[in-house]
Amino acid sequence: MKTISVNVPETFVKGLEDLVQKGMYANRSEAIRVAIRDLLKRELYETEVSYNSVRDKNEKYVKEEIVTI
């Protein structure tokens, strides 16, 4: 794993500490890793799947148009 430094507002740090205190995460690093994983999943992978779905439908439409011409 790589170590990175990030500046975050104090309220974020407090929120992370609360999550750790509640036993939801072992430490702040784990909570941050989960947050980053979920962000990447949502922003990169789900968007890519959605984009591919639209592209596949468009390609099918174009193929059908070519056949009917």
N, C-alpha and C positions, 0 to 999 in steps of 0.2 A: 504494500500500500504506500501511496505517496502522502506526504503531509503538505497541507496548504494553509495559508493564513487568510482569514476573512474578517473584515470589520463589520460588526453587526450592532444594531442598537441594543442598549442595556435591557430593554424589555424583551428582546428575543432571548438573551442569555437567561433572564429570569424565567421565561417560559420553558426553556430547555431544562433548567434546574428543577422546575416544578414537575416536569415529566419524569425526570430521573428520581426525584423524591417519592413520587407516586408508584415507582417500580415499573413504569411502562417501558423504560429503557435502562440498560445497565449504566450508561454514561452519556454525556453530551455528544461525544463523537458518534456513538451508535445512532442516536436520534437524528443527527445531521446527515449521516449516510443514508438512512431510510428516507429522509425528506428529499435528498438529492436523487436517489433512485426513483422515487415516485414522480418527481418533476421530469426527469429524463424519459421515463416510461410514457408519461402523459404528453409531453411536448414533442418528443422525437418519434417514438414507436407507434403510438396510437394515431398520431397525425399522419405518419407514413402509411399505416394500414388504411386509413380513411382515404388518403390521396390515391393509393393503389386501387381501391375499390372504385372510385370515380373514374380513374383512368381506364380500368378494365371495362366498365360500362360504356365509356366513350368509344373504346376500340371496337367493342361489339356492335355499337350503333353504326360506326363507320363501315365495318365489314358488311352489315346488313344493307346499308345504303349502296355499297358497291355492287352487291349481288342483285339488287332490284333495278339497277340502272340499265 
